[in-house]
């Protein structure tokens, strides 16, 4: 279990909240990539993607979000990790 999965387990968020948080994080990524904003829920690309993957994986196979795939999360990671797209905050 990685640190992102451990954090989610500790929080004990219900599935409705996890769906909402994942969607908010997706919107953060879209805003960052479109140049509208440069703030991510997690504060940096590495943690944002780590939490998004952990949230996505936290749902059973038959309850995974239809509006976001793991492939899309990986695409966000690639695009946001490119130099100049986002300055890491710590």
C-alpha positions in Angstrom: 0.0 0.0 0.0 1.4 3.4 -1.0 1.2 6.6 0.9 -1.8 7.8 -1.2 -3.8 4.6 -0.5 -2.9 4.8 3.2 -4.2 8.4 3.4 -7.5 7.4 1.8 -7.9 4.4 4.1 -7.2 6.7 7.1 -9.8 9.2 5.9 -12.6 6.6 5.5 -14.4 8.7 3.0 -17.6 7.3 1.5 -17.8 6.5 -2.2 -19.9 9.6 -2.9 -17.2 11.9 -1.5 -14.5 10.0 -3.3 -16.3 10.5 -6.6 -16.7 14.2 -5.9 -13.1 14.6 -4.9 -11.8 12.7 -7.9 -14.0 14.9 -10.2 -12.7 18.1 -8.5 -9.1 16.9 -9.0 -9.9 16.1 -12.7 -11.2 19.7 -13.1 -8.1 21.0 -11.5 -6.0 19.2 -14.1 -8.1 20.5 -16.9 -7.8 24.1 -15.6 -4.1 23.8 -15.2 -3.6 22.4 -18.7 -5.9 25.1 -20.3 -4.0 27.8 -18.5 -7.0 29.0 -16.5 -5.5 28.3 -13.1 -2.4 26.8 -11.7 -3.6 25.3 -8.4 -3.9 21.6 -7.8 -5.8 20.1 -4.8 -2.7 18.2 -3.8 -0.3 21.1 -4.4 1.9 19.4 -7.0 1.6 17.1 -10.0 3.2 14.1 -8.4 0.8 14.0 -5.4 -2.2 15.1 -7.5 -1.7 12.1 -9.8 -0.9 9.8 -6.9 -4.2 10.6 -5.1 -6.2 10.5 -8.4 -4.9 7.0 -9.1 -5.6 5.8 -5.5 -9.1 7.3 -5.6 -9.8 5.7 -8.9 -8.5 2.3 -7.7 -10.6 2.6 -4.5 -13.7 1.8 -6.4 -14.7 -1.8 -7.2 -14.5 -2.7 -10.9 -18.3 -2.3 -11.5 -18.3 1.2 -9.8 -15.3 2.8 -11.5 -16.2 6.3 -12.8 -17.3 6.2 -16.4 -16.2 9.8 -16.9 -12.5 9.1 -16.1 -10.3 6.2 -17.0 -6.8 5.3 -15.7 -5.5 6.0 -19.2 -6.8 9.5 -18.9 -5.2 9.9 -15.5 -1.9 8.7 -17.1 -2.4 11.3 -19.9 -2.8 14.1 -17.3 0.4 12.9 -15.6 2.3 13.0 -18.9 1.0 16.4 -19.9 1.4 18.1 -16.6 4.8 16.6 -16.0 6.2 18.3 -19.2 8.6 21.1 -18.4 6.9 24.5 -18.0 3.3 23.3 -17.4 3.4 23.5 -13.6 5.8 24.6 -11.0 5.9 22.1 -8.2 4.8 23.5 -4.8 6.0 22.0 -1.6 
